[in-house]
Amino acid sequence: MKKHNFNDHLTITQEKVLVWTTRCSGLVSVVGSIFIIRMILQTRYRRESARSRKPLKVRQRFMLWMSFFDILASISNSFSTAALPRIKETEDIQNIYGTIGNESTCIAQGFFLQLGIAVPMYNAALCLYYLFIIRYNINEIWLRGVFERIVHVIVITCALTTAIISVTLDLIHDTGLFCWLTEYPLNCRLEPDINCMNNYNHNIIFFFGVFPVCLSFLIVAVAMILVYLSIHNNYITMRKYSFGGEHSQGVINLLKEKKQAATQATLFVLAFILTWIMPLINIILITSYKPVPFSAALMQGFLMPLQGFWNAVIYARPSFVKLRKENPDRKLFWILKAIIFPTVES
C-alpha cells in the first residue's frame, strides 16, 4: 500500500514510467528554452558594433522571460519524485519510486514550479502583442514603453508573490509525484480523525494555479479570434478595392507579413494548449478527491514540461523556412546546423 491515494492505484512499473517520462521531458524543455535564449541574444550581438545593435523587439523579450521561467519550472519538473521527502517505510506505508529528498527539496521544487505560472501568462502577453501589431497596427515603440512594462510588472509580481506566499503559509507539500500546493497531511480533510496542519484550501489552488492559466487561455482565445477576423477582413477589403484582380506589391507584402505573424501566434497557442490542458484536468480530479488515471498522469508528465521544446521549434521555424527557400539544394542537416550554429555560411 502506498502512502498517497494520488498514485496508490499505480504499479511500480507505472511509477517508473511516469517518473522517467517527466524527467526526460523536463530536460528536453530546458534545452529548448536555452536554445531560444541563445538565438535571441546571438541575433543581437552578432552585429559588428554596439552602435549598430538595435534593441530587442517586445516579442523577443517576452520570449526571453518566458524561457527563463520555463527553465526554472522544467528543472523542477525534472527532479520529479527525487524532491519528495523520504519517510520510514512500513508494511502499509511506502515511498513512491525515486523518493530521496527532504522537506527542503520539496519546498524548493514547489516554489520553482509555482514560479512557472509566469510561462502561460507570458504566452498570453505574446498573443496580445501579435493582436496589437496585426489588428490595431500599434507601433513597436509604444508597445515597448507602456505595454511591455505593464506585462512584466503583472507577470513577475504574480509569480513571485504566489510562490513566496505558498512557502510562507506552508502550502507546499508532497502531492504524490511532485511537491506543490496541497493539504498536509495529504487528504487530511477526508479523514475525520486527522487534523490538517497547514492553511491549504481549494480556493488557494484555484487562484494560485487554475485562475492564471484559465485567464491566460481566455486572453489567448480572444486575441487569436480577433487576429483572424482582422486578416479575413483585410483580404476582403483588398479584393474589393483591387483593380482588375491586381494589387500593389506593398499591400501584398503587408498582408503576407501579417499572415506569417498570425501563423506564428497560432503555433504558440497550440503549444500553450498542449502544455496546460492536462494539468488543468488533473487539478480538477485532485481537488475532487478522485484518482488521476495513469494515462492522464502520463500525458501530463510528458506534455507539461515540453513547452520550452515546442517554443524553440516554433521560434526557429521562420529561420528554417527562409533558409530552406534560399538554399533548396542544401540538406536538412545543413539547415539545422545553420540555425543552431549561425556562424556557418548561409
Residue frames relative to the residue before (quaternion, step in Angstrom):
aa qw qx qy qz dx dy dz
M 1.0000 0.0000 0.0000 0.0000 0.00 0.00 0.00
K 0.3331 -0.7492 0.5391 0.1929 3.58 -0.82 0.98
K 0.5555 -0.6366 0.4215 0.3294 3.54 -1.19 0.34
H 0.7349 0.3720 -0.2244 0.5207 3.65 1.23 -0.13
N 0.3726 -0.7146 0.5332 0.2571 3.57 -0.92 0.81
F 0.4698 0.6622 -0.4437 0.3793 3.59 1.30 -0.16
N 0.8297 0.1009 -0.0153 0.5488 3.56 0.98 -0.79
D 0.3813 0.7474 -0.4888 0.2390 3.62 1.13 0.35
H 0.6261 0.5181 -0.3429 0.4711 3.59 1.29 -0.10
L 0.5767 0.5997 -0.3706 0.4128 3.59 1.29 -0.01
T 0.4216 -0.6617 0.5552 0.2760 3.53 -1.20 0.62
I 0.6620 -0.5001 0.3659 0.4217 3.57 -1.25 0.29
T 0.6185 0.5397 -0.3416 0.4577 3.60 1.10 -0.67
Q 0.6557 0.5010 -0.3095 0.4725 3.57 0.97 -0.83
E 0.6178 0.5373 -0.3427 0.4606 3.58 1.03 -0.74
K 0.6583 0.5063 -0.3107 0.4623 3.59 0.93 -0.88
V 0.6425 0.5233 -0.3230 0.4572 3.58 0.96 -0.86
L 0.6610 0.5109 -0.3020 0.4592 3.59 0.92 -0.92
V 0.6792 0.5078 -0.2946 0.4405 3.56 0.84 -1.01
W 0.7399 0.4229 -0.2432 0.4632 3.59 0.76 -1.01
T 0.5795 0.5533 -0.3779 0.4639 3.60 1.15 -0.49
T 0.6676 0.4968 -0.2943 0.4700 3.57 0.93 -0.93
R 0.6576 0.5194 -0.3144 0.4461 3.58 0.93 -0.86
C 0.6829 0.4864 -0.2899 0.4616 3.58 0.87 -0.95
S 0.6574 0.5067 -0.3123 0.4621 3.59 0.93 -0.88
G 0.6433 0.5332 -0.3215 0.4455 3.56 0.99 -0.82
L 0.6661 0.4978 -0.3016 0.4664 3.57 0.94 -0.85
V 0.6244 0.5288 -0.3303 0.4705 3.59 1.04 -0.77
S 0.6511 0.5163 -0.3090 0.4627 3.58 1.00 -0.84
V 0.6179 0.5404 -0.3401 0.4587 3.58 1.02 -0.78
V 0.6506 0.5113 -0.3078 0.4696 3.57 0.93 -0.92
G 0.6567 0.5202 -0.3098 0.4497 3.58 0.95 -0.89
S 0.6817 0.4826 -0.2933 0.4652 3.59 0.90 -0.88
I 0.6172 0.5225 -0.3391 0.4808 3.59 1.05 -0.71
F 0.6280 0.5394 -0.3263 0.4562 3.58 1.03 -0.80
I 0.6381 0.5194 -0.3272 0.4648 3.61 0.97 -0.83
I 0.6599 0.5060 -0.3092 0.4614 3.59 0.86 -0.97
R 0.6566 0.5131 -0.3070 0.4597 3.57 0.96 -0.88
M 0.6609 0.5125 -0.3144 0.4491 3.60 0.90 -0.89
I 0.6756 0.5007 -0.2995 0.4507 3.57 0.90 -0.92
L 0.7080 0.4631 -0.2692 0.4603 3.57 0.84 -0.96
Q 0.6697 0.4905 -0.3217 0.4554 3.60 0.94 -0.75
T 0.5770 0.5687 -0.3758 0.4499 3.58 1.16 -0.52
R 0.6858 0.4764 -0.2754 0.4763 3.56 1.03 -0.82
Y 0.7947 0.3681 -0.1759 0.4495 3.58 0.77 -1.00
R 0.4886 0.6376 -0.4558 0.3834 3.59 1.24 0.18
R 0.5201 0.6327 -0.4251 0.3854 3.60 1.21 -0.28
E 0.6248 -0.6159 0.3450 0.3335 3.53 -1.10 0.82
S 0.8233 0.0916 -0.0240 0.5596 3.60 0.86 -0.86
A 0.6418 -0.5353 0.3843 0.3923 3.53 -1.26 0.41
R 0.6283 0.5557 -0.3409 0.4244 3.59 1.06 -0.69
S 0.6988 0.4747 -0.2729 0.4602 3.58 1.06 -0.70
R 0.5525 0.6201 -0.3940 0.3937 3.56 1.26 -0.12
K 0.2591 -0.7602 0.5796 0.1376 3.54 -0.73 1.08
P 0.5569 -0.5954 0.4402 0.3763 3.61 -1.09 0.56
L 0.5812 -0.5796 0.4375 0.3671 3.53 -1.16 0.59
K 0.5111 -0.6195 0.4954 0.3310 3.54 -1.15 0.60
V 0.6624 -0.5143 0.3655 0.4039 3.55 -1.24 0.47
R 0.6601 0.5131 -0.3169 0.4478 3.59 0.91 -0.89
Q 0.6340 0.5263 -0.3370 0.4556 3.59 1.08 -0.65
R 0.6639 0.4808 -0.3112 0.4808 3.57 0.99 -0.78
F 0.5924 0.5370 -0.3658 0.4763 3.59 1.10 -0.61
M 0.6615 0.5032 -0.3047 0.4652 3.58 0.96 -0.87
L 0.6179 0.5439 -0.3454 0.4506 3.60 1.05 -0.73
W 0.7018 0.4513 -0.2719 0.4794 3.57 0.83 -0.98
M 0.6219 0.5337 -0.3436 0.4587 3.59 1.00 -0.74
S 0.6703 0.4962 -0.2917 0.4684 3.56 0.97 -0.88
F 0.6149 0.5518 -0.3429 0.4470 3.59 1.05 -0.76
F 0.7045 0.4382 -0.2682 0.4896 3.59 0.82 -0.97
D 0.6167 0.5413 -0.3555 0.4476 3.60 1.07 -0.62
I 0.6112 0.5441 -0.3498 0.4561 3.59 1.05 -0.72
L 0.6562 0.5103 -0.3132 0.4592 3.59 0.90 -0.90
A 0.7038 0.4605 -0.2692 0.4692 3.58 0.86 -0.99
S 0.6687 0.5113 -0.3093 0.4425 3.59 0.96 -0.83
I 0.6196 0.5164 -0.3457 0.4796 3.59 1.04 -0.70
S 0.6409 0.5127 -0.3205 0.4729 3.59 0.99 -0.81
N 0.6387 0.5186 -0.3177 0.4714 3.58 1.01 -0.80
S 0.6438 0.5565 -0.3227 0.4143 3.55 1.01 -0.84
F 0.6166 0.5376 -0.3533 0.4538 3.59 1.11 -0.56
S 0.1229 -0.8429 0.5155 0.0934 3.57 1.20 -0.58
T 0.8470 -0.1279 0.1043 0.5053 3.60 -0.85 -0.96
A 0.4946 0.6669 -0.4358 0.3475 3.62 1.21 -0.23
A 0.6681 0.4988 -0.3004 0.4632 3.60 1.18 -0.50
L 0.5316 0.6527 -0.4100 0.3510 3.61 1.19 -0.30
P 0.5169 -0.6371 0.4640 0.3341 3.61 -1.02 0.72
R 0.3196 -0.7473 0.5525 0.1848 3.55 -0.79 1.01
I 0.1465 -0.7968 0.5835 0.0562 3.58 -0.91 0.95
K 0.6029 -0.5399 0.4353 0.3945 3.54 -1.31 0.20
E 0.3332 -0.7824 0.4990 0.1666 3.56 -0.67 1.13
T 0.0942 -0.7476 0.6547 0.0594 3.51 -1.27 0.65
E 0.7210 -0.3969 0.3040 0.4798 3.58 -1.24 -0.17
D 0.7515 0.3911 -0.2029 0.4910 3.59 1.07 -0.70
I 0.7651 0.2879 -0.1578 0.5539 3.59 1.17 -0.48
Q 0.0438 0.7991 -0.5942 0.0805 3.54 -0.70 1.13
N 0.4875 -0.6315 0.5166 0.3109 3.53 -1.21 0.57
I 0.4847 -0.6311 0.5137 0.3209 3.55 -1.12 0.65
Y 0.6813 -0.5053 0.3423 0.4042 3.58 -1.19 0.54
G 0.8335 0.2515 -0.1947 0.4518 3.56 -0.98 0.92
T 0.4680 0.6917 -0.4420 0.3273 3.61 1.26 0.02
I 0.1465 0.7964 -0.5728 0.1275 3.60 -0.61 1.14
G 0.5639 0.6683 -0.3527 0.3332 3.61 1.26 -0.06
N 0.3368 -0.6923 0.5866 0.2512 3.52 -1.33 -0.45
E 0.7618 -0.3660 0.2503 0.4723 3.58 -1.25 -0.13
S 0.6515 0.5298 -0.3214 0.4377 3.59 0.99 -0.80
T 0.6743 0.4737 -0.3067 0.4763 3.60 0.90 -0.86
C 0.6085 0.5539 -0.3431 0.4529 3.56 1.11 -0.68
I 0.6695 0.4903 -0.2938 0.4745 3.58 0.89 -0.94
A 0.6480 0.5228 -0.3218 0.4508 3.59 0.95 -0.86
Q 0.6561 0.5075 -0.3179 0.4593 3.57 0.93 -0.85
G 0.6791 0.4890 -0.2924 0.4628 3.58 0.88 -0.91
F 0.6191 0.5531 -0.3390 0.4426 3.58 1.03 -0.76
F 0.7290 0.4247 -0.2481 0.4760 3.59 0.81 -1.00
L 0.5931 0.5387 -0.3707 0.4698 3.59 1.13 -0.49
Q 0.6491 0.5022 -0.3178 0.4748 3.57 1.03 -0.76
L 0.5955 0.5483 -0.3633 0.4613 3.61 1.06 -0.62
G 0.5975 0.6014 -0.3444 0.4033 3.56 1.16 -0.63
I 0.4876 0.6517 -0.4435 0.3753 3.60 1.24 -0.15
A 0.5442 0.6165 -0.3925 0.4120 3.58 1.26 -0.30
V 0.5757 0.6239 -0.3785 0.3687 3.61 1.10 -0.60
P 0.7104 0.4109 -0.2932 0.4904 3.67 0.70 -0.88
M 0.6180 0.5446 -0.3546 0.4425 3.61 1.09 -0.58
Y 0.6544 0.4718 -0.3121 0.5018 3.59 1.02 -0.71
N 0.5862 0.5601 -0.3688 0.4545 3.57 1.13 -0.57
A 0.6488 0.5026 -0.3069 0.4820 3.56 1.00 -0.84
A 0.6414 0.5229 -0.3195 0.4616 3.59 0.99 -0.83
L 0.6245 0.5415 -0.3299 0.4560 3.57 1.07 -0.75
C 0.6533 0.4981 -0.3083 0.4797 3.59 1.02 -0.79
L 0.6238 0.5180 -0.3384 0.4775 3.59 1.06 -0.70
Y 0.6036 0.5531 -0.3469 0.4576 3.58 1.06 -0.73
Y 0.6768 0.4763 -0.2944 0.4779 3.59 0.85 -0.94
L 0.6160 0.5453 -0.3414 0.4545 3.58 1.07 -0.72
F 0.6832 0.4840 -0.2927 0.4619 3.60 0.84 -0.94
I 0.6717 0.4971 -0.2952 0.4632 3.58 1.02 -0.81
I 0.7563 0.4220 -0.2178 0.4500 3.57 0.77 -1.05
R 0.7809 0.3593 -0.1954 0.4722 3.59 0.71 -1.02
Y 0.8119 0.2943 -0.1308 0.4869 3.57 0.82 -1.01
N 0.3472 -0.7836 0.4627 0.2265 3.61 1.33 0.03
I 0.2554 0.7664 -0.5407 0.2346 3.58 0.99 0.85
N 0.4409 -0.7306 0.4531 0.2579 3.57 -0.79 0.98
E 0.6695 -0.5451 0.3608 0.3528 3.50 -1.29 0.57
I 0.6088 0.5812 -0.3545 0.4073 3.58 1.07 -0.75
W 0.6740 0.4769 -0.3011 0.4771 3.60 0.91 -0.89
L 0.6471 0.5202 -0.3202 0.4562 3.57 0.94 -0.85
R 0.6588 0.5134 -0.3027 0.4591 3.56 1.03 -0.79
G 0.7292 0.4646 -0.2465 0.4377 3.56 1.00 -0.78
V 0.8063 0.2681 -0.1202 0.5135 3.57 0.81 -1.00
F 0.7256 0.4682 -0.2569 0.4339 3.53 0.57 -1.19
E 0.6867 0.4996 -0.2990 0.4353 3.58 0.80 -0.99
R 0.6535 0.5197 -0.3236 0.4452 3.58 0.93 -0.84
I 0.6451 0.5189 -0.3202 0.4606 3.57 0.95 -0.86
V 0.6539 0.5246 -0.3118 0.4473 3.57 0.93 -0.92
H 0.6746 0.4966 -0.3064 0.4521 3.59 0.83 -0.96
V 0.6493 0.5192 -0.3234 0.4519 3.58 0.93 -0.85
I 0.6890 0.4840 -0.2873 0.4567 3.58 0.83 -0.99
V 0.7157 0.4734 -0.2718 0.4356 3.59 0.72 -1.07
I 0.7162 0.4462 -0.2710 0.4631 3.59 0.72 -1.03
T 0.6363 0.5206 -0.3306 0.4636 3.60 1.00 -0.77
C 0.6570 0.5143 -0.3080 0.4572 3.58 0.93 -0.89
A 0.6837 0.4888 -0.2933 0.4556 3.58 0.84 -0.97
L 0.7003 0.4671 -0.2759 0.4640 3.59 0.82 -0.98
T 0.6636 0.5223 -0.3141 0.4337 3.58 0.90 -0.90
T 0.6924 0.4670 -0.2883 0.4683 3.58 0.82 -0.95
A 0.6388 0.5198 -0.3319 0.4599 3.60 1.04 -0.71
I 0.6714 0.4887 -0.2985 0.4704 3.59 0.92 -0.88
I 0.6466 0.5100 -0.3205 0.4680 3.60 0.95 -0.84
S 0.6241 0.5556 -0.3376 0.4333 3.57 1.01 -0.80
V 0.6790 0.4598 -0.2847 0.4965 3.57 1.01 -0.80
T 0.6611 0.5354 -0.3088 0.4254 3.58 0.89 -0.95
L 0.7533 0.3823 -0.2008 0.4961 3.59 0.94 -0.89
D 0.4517 -0.7141 0.4359 0.3098 3.59 1.28 0.25
L 0.3148 0.7797 -0.4802 0.2500 3.57 0.95 0.93
I 0.6544 0.5237 -0.3060 0.4515 3.59 1.23 -0.38
H 0.2002 0.7613 -0.5901 0.1790 3.53 -0.66 1.18
D 0.7160 -0.4434 0.3425 0.4165 3.53 -1.37 0.06
T 0.1708 -0.7961 0.5751 0.0797 3.59 -0.74 1.11
G 0.7009 -0.4318 0.2732 0.4977 3.58 1.25 -0.16
L 0.8078 0.1041 -0.0401 0.5788 3.57 0.95 -0.92
F 0.7746 0.0169 -0.0221 0.6318 3.57 1.29 -0.22
C 0.4677 -0.6569 0.5053 0.3071 3.58 -1.27 0.15
W 0.2081 0.7482 -0.6054 0.1744 3.54 -0.85 1.04
L 0.7672 -0.3324 0.2526 0.4870 3.58 -1.20 -0.42
T 0.3045 0.7386 -0.5579 0.2247 3.57 -0.67 1.07
E 0.5767 -0.5724 0.4493 0.3712 3.54 -1.27 0.27
Y 0.1499 -0.7877 0.5930 0.0740 3.57 -1.22 0.50
P 0.4463 -0.2649 -0.8312 0.1992 1.50 -1.43 2.08
L 0.6597 -0.5323 0.3548 0.3944 3.56 -1.18 0.56
N 0.8460 0.0895 -0.1217 0.5113 3.56 -0.94 1.04
C 0.2608 0.7920 -0.5153 0.1979 3.59 1.14 0.56
R 0.6138 0.5649 -0.3521 0.4245 3.58 1.14 -0.53
L 0.6539 0.5031 -0.3161 0.4684 3.58 1.23 -0.35
E 0.7009 0.4259 -0.2488 0.5152 3.55 1.26 -0.36
P 0.3517 -0.7781 0.4772 0.2077 3.63 -0.37 1.17
D 0.7083 0.4521 -0.2711 0.4694 3.60 1.11 -0.54
I 0.6594 0.4551 -0.3109 0.5113 3.60 1.30 0.15
N 0.2650 -0.7697 0.5632 0.1419 3.57 -0.81 1.00
C 0.4236 -0.6842 0.5308 0.2659 3.58 -0.95 0.88
M 0.2932 -0.8109 0.4941 0.1112 3.54 -0.84 1.04
N 0.7298 0.3366 -0.2600 0.5353 3.63 1.21 0.10
N 0.6290 -0.5915 0.3877 0.3227 3.56 -1.34 0.13
Y 0.3283 0.7851 -0.4776 0.2185 3.58 1.20 0.35
N 0.1377 0.7354 -0.6627 0.0333 3.53 -1.28 0.63
H 0.6842 -0.5249 0.3165 0.3951 3.57 -1.21 0.40
N 0.5695 0.5915 -0.3901 0.4166 3.61 1.14 -0.44
I 0.6208 0.5523 -0.3414 0.4393 3.56 1.10 -0.70
I 0.6892 0.4618 -0.2941 0.4746 3.58 0.81 -0.94
F 0.6079 0.5476 -0.3567 0.4510 3.59 1.15 -0.55
F 0.7524 0.4002 -0.2241 0.4728 3.59 0.73 -1.06
F 0.6986 0.4567 -0.2787 0.4751 3.62 1.08 -0.60
G 0.8138 0.2584 -0.1158 0.5075 3.59 1.05 -0.66
V 0.7522 0.4096 -0.2326 0.4609 3.57 0.60 -1.14
F 0.6794 0.5262 -0.3072 0.4088 3.60 0.78 -1.00
P 0.6789 0.4747 -0.3307 0.4520 3.68 0.75 -0.84
V 0.6630 0.4972 -0.3146 0.4629 3.60 0.98 -0.80
C 0.6702 0.4928 -0.3003 0.4666 3.61 0.92 -0.90
L 0.6432 0.5078 -0.3231 0.4733 3.59 0.99 -0.80
S 0.6371 0.5159 -0.3233 0.4726 3.57 0.99 -0.80
F 0.6419 0.5212 -0.3207 0.4620 3.57 0.99 -0.85
L 0.6461 0.5177 -0.3194 0.4610 3.60 0.97 -0.84
I 0.6495 0.5090 -0.3115 0.4711 3.59 0.94 -0.88
V 0.6459 0.5246 -0.3109 0.4592 3.57 0.96 -0.90
A 0.6754 0.5042 -0.2982 0.4480 3.59 0.87 -0.97
V 0.6818 0.4785 -0.2913 0.4705 3.60 0.84 -0.97
A 0.6515 0.5261 -0.3216 0.4420 3.59 0.92 -0.89
M 0.6933 0.4772 -0.2891 0.4561 3.59 0.89 -0.90
I 0.6105 0.5352 -0.3559 0.4627 3.60 1.05 -0.67
L 0.6735 0.4884 -0.2932 0.4711 3.58 0.93 -0.89
V 0.6204 0.5405 -0.3423 0.4536 3.60 1.05 -0.71
Y 0.7030 0.4593 -0.2796 0.4656 3.58 0.84 -0.92
L 0.6113 0.5280 -0.3520 0.4730 3.58 1.07 -0.64
S 0.6389 0.5318 -0.3213 0.4536 3.57 1.02 -0.79
I 0.6727 0.4857 -0.2988 0.4715 3.58 0.89 -0.93
H 0.6378 0.5295 -0.3213 0.4578 3.58 0.99 -0.83
N 0.6750 0.4867 -0.2931 0.4707 3.58 0.92 -0.88
N 0.6188 0.5433 -0.3414 0.4531 3.58 1.07 -0.70
Y 0.6573 0.4999 -0.3126 0.4694 3.58 0.97 -0.81
I 0.6377 0.5187 -0.3274 0.4659 3.59 1.00 -0.80
T 0.6570 0.5072 -0.3010 0.4696 3.58 0.97 -0.89
M 0.6470 0.5281 -0.3191 0.4481 3.56 0.96 -0.86
R 0.6712 0.4839 -0.2945 0.4782 3.59 0.96 -0.84
K 0.6401 0.5534 -0.3214 0.4251 3.57 1.02 -0.79
Y 0.7948 0.2996 -0.1404 0.5088 3.56 0.91 -0.92
S 0.4175 0.6921 -0.4854 0.3332 3.57 1.20 0.36
F 0.3146 -0.7400 0.5656 0.1831 3.55 -1.19 0.55
G 0.8444 -0.0464 -0.0097 0.5336 3.53 -0.51 1.23
G 0.6623 -0.5259 0.3026 0.4396 3.57 1.15 0.61
E 0.6119 0.5393 -0.3521 0.4591 3.57 1.31 0.10
H 0.1548 -0.7776 0.6061 0.0633 3.53 -1.15 0.72
S 0.5645 -0.5821 0.4512 0.3728 3.55 -1.17 0.50
Q 0.5880 -0.6039 0.4094 0.3493 3.54 -1.10 0.72
G 0.6130 0.5653 -0.3460 0.4301 3.57 1.10 -0.69
V 0.6580 0.4970 -0.3081 0.4745 3.57 0.97 -0.86
I 0.6479 0.5242 -0.3177 0.4523 3.56 0.95 -0.87
N 0.6691 0.4978 -0.3009 0.4625 3.59 0.93 -0.89
L 0.6406 0.5312 -0.3258 0.4486 3.58 1.00 -0.82
L 0.6762 0.4782 -0.2921 0.4782 3.57 0.91 -0.91
K 0.6224 0.5427 -0.3356 0.4533 3.56 1.07 -0.72
E 0.6535 0.5063 -0.3097 0.4697 3.58 0.97 -0.85
K 0.6547 0.5080 -0.3138 0.4635 3.58 0.96 -0.83
K 0.6457 0.5151 -0.3206 0.4636 3.56 1.01 -0.80
Q 0.6477 0.5101 -0.3199 0.4668 3.58 0.98 -0.80
A 0.6458 0.5095 -0.3169 0.4721 3.57 1.00 -0.81
A 0.6432 0.5190 -0.3168 0.4653 3.57 1.02 -0.81
T 0.6244 0.5351 -0.3348 0.4602 3.58 1.05 -0.73
Q 0.6407 0.5151 -0.3167 0.4730 3.57 0.98 -0.85
A 0.6601 0.5105 -0.3077 0.4572 3.56 0.91 -0.94
T 0.6377 0.5368 -0.3217 0.4491 3.59 1.00 -0.82
L 0.6632 0.5052 -0.3054 0.4601 3.56 0.95 -0.86
F 0.6309 0.5119 -0.3334 0.4782 3.59 1.04 -0.73
V 0.6241 0.5355 -0.3334 0.4611 3.59 1.08 -0.73
L 0.6511 0.5126 -0.3143 0.4631 3.58 0.94 -0.87
A 0.6374 0.5123 -0.3239 0.4757 3.58 1.02 -0.79
F 0.6232 0.5453 -0.3222 0.4588 3.56 1.06 -0.81
I 0.6794 0.4879 -0.2894 0.4654 3.59 0.87 -0.96
L 0.6480 0.5240 -0.3190 0.4514 3.59 0.91 -0.91
T 0.6846 0.5123 -0.2828 0.4346 3.56 1.00 -0.86
W 0.8368 0.3117 -0.1029 0.4381 3.56 0.75 -1.06
I 0.5105 0.6659 -0.4378 0.3229 3.64 1.13 -0.22
M 0.6979 0.4721 -0.2888 0.4547 3.61 0.89 -0.85
P 0.6235 0.5179 -0.3662 0.4572 3.66 0.92 -0.66
L 0.6421 0.5210 -0.3336 0.4528 3.60 0.97 -0.77
I 0.6521 0.5114 -0.3105 0.4656 3.58 0.96 -0.88
N 0.6952 0.4809 -0.2770 0.4568 3.57 0.90 -0.93
I 0.6001 0.5444 -0.3621 0.4608 3.60 1.11 -0.61
I 0.6272 0.5308 -0.3295 0.4651 3.57 1.03 -0.79
L 0.6556 0.5066 -0.3090 0.4671 3.58 0.97 -0.85
I 0.6720 0.5101 -0.3008 0.4447 3.58 0.90 -0.94
T 0.6983 0.4597 -0.2791 0.4723 3.57 0.88 -0.94
S 0.6517 0.4692 -0.3135 0.5067 3.58 1.26 -0.27
Y 0.4098 -0.7335 0.4378 0.3199 3.57 1.38 0.08
K 0.4520 0.6370 -0.4829 0.3958 3.54 0.97 0.96
P 0.5315 -0.6406 0.4386 0.3387 3.62 -0.99 0.72
V 0.3882 -0.6982 0.5517 0.2396 3.55 -1.06 0.78
P 0.4274 -0.7111 0.4863 0.2741 3.64 -0.62 1.04
F 0.6252 -0.5560 0.3931 0.3815 3.54 -1.14 0.63
S 0.6483 0.5301 -0.3260 0.4387 3.60 0.93 -0.87
A 0.6647 0.4943 -0.3046 0.4701 3.61 0.98 -0.82
A 0.6535 0.5025 -0.3101 0.4736 3.57 0.99 -0.83
L 0.6460 0.5220 -0.3169 0.4581 3.58 1.03 -0.80
M 0.6534 0.5075 -0.3162 0.4642 3.59 0.95 -0.84
Q 0.6417 0.4986 -0.3277 0.4819 3.59 1.02 -0.74
G 0.6689 0.5161 -0.3018 0.4418 3.57 0.90 -0.91
F 0.6943 0.4576 -0.2684 0.4864 3.57 1.12 -0.66
L 0.7733 0.4077 -0.1998 0.4425 3.59 0.77 -1.05
M 0.6559 0.5617 -0.3397 0.3727 3.60 0.84 -0.93
P 0.7292 0.4188 -0.2865 0.4591 3.66 0.80 -0.78
L 0.6147 0.6263 -0.3294 0.3483 3.62 1.22 -0.27
Q 0.4002 0.7452 -0.4835 0.2253 3.63 1.15 -0.06
G 0.6165 0.5515 -0.3530 0.4372 3.60 1.00 -0.70
F 0.6454 0.5130 -0.3176 0.4685 3.57 1.05 -0.77
W 0.6666 0.4875 -0.3123 0.4696 3.60 0.86 -0.94
N 0.6433 0.5276 -0.3288 0.4469 3.60 0.93 -0.82
A 0.6422 0.5245 -0.3240 0.4556 3.57 1.02 -0.80
V 0.6490 0.5125 -0.3154 0.4655 3.58 0.96 -0.89
I 0.6826 0.4875 -0.2850 0.4639 3.57 0.91 -0.96
Y 0.6599 0.5142 -0.3158 0.4476 3.58 0.94 -0.88
A 0.7055 0.4520 -0.2612 0.4793 3.61 1.03 -0.78
R 0.4714 0.7233 -0.4191 0.2813 3.61 1.22 -0.38
P 0.6701 0.4872 -0.3411 0.4441 3.70 0.75 -0.83
S 0.6433 0.5099 -0.3227 0.4712 3.58 1.00 -0.78
F 0.6345 0.5315 -0.3242 0.4580 3.56 1.01 -0.81
V 0.6688 0.4987 -0.2988 0.4635 3.59 0.89 -0.97
K 0.6623 0.5143 -0.3044 0.4519 3.58 0.93 -0.90
L 0.6846 0.4780 -0.2878 0.4691 3.60 0.86 -0.94
R 0.6331 0.5315 -0.3304 0.4556 3.57 1.03 -0.77
K 0.6711 0.4939 -0.2908 0.4701 3.58 1.02 -0.79
E 0.7071 0.4561 -0.2601 0.4736 3.57 0.99 -0.85
N 0.7837 0.2218 -0.1101 0.5697 3.60 1.17 -0.53
P 0.0492 -0.8574 0.5118 0.0222 3.60 0.55 1.13
D 0.6840 0.4918 -0.2890 0.4547 3.59 1.16 -0.52
R 0.5594 0.6133 -0.3887 0.3998 3.56 1.24 -0.23
K 0.4802 -0.6687 0.4894 0.2877 3.54 -1.15 0.67
L 0.6917 -0.4888 0.3436 0.4056 3.53 -1.30 0.42
F 0.6375 0.5465 -0.3340 0.4282 3.59 0.96 -0.84
W 0.6466 0.5216 -0.3223 0.4538 3.59 0.97 -0.82
I 0.6546 0.5133 -0.3118 0.4590 3.59 0.96 -0.85
L 0.6582 0.4984 -0.3069 0.4735 3.57 0.94 -0.88
K 0.6422 0.5169 -0.3172 0.4689 3.57 1.03 -0.79
A 0.6500 0.5208 -0.3167 0.4538 3.58 1.01 -0.80
I 0.6556 0.4960 -0.3094 0.4780 3.58 1.12 -0.64
I 0.7184 0.4447 -0.2494 0.4732 3.57 0.88 -0.98
F 0.7788 0.1311 -0.0586 0.6107 3.57 1.04 -0.84
P 0.1223 -0.8688 0.4761 0.0594 3.60 0.32 1.24
T 0.4556 0.6723 -0.4703 0.3454 3.61 1.19 0.24
V 0.5527 0.5938 -0.4114 0.4155 3.57 1.25 -0.34
E 0.5805 -0.5799 0.4373 0.3682 3.56 -1.20 0.52
S 0.0710 0.8041 -0.5833 0.0903 3.57 -0.70 1.07
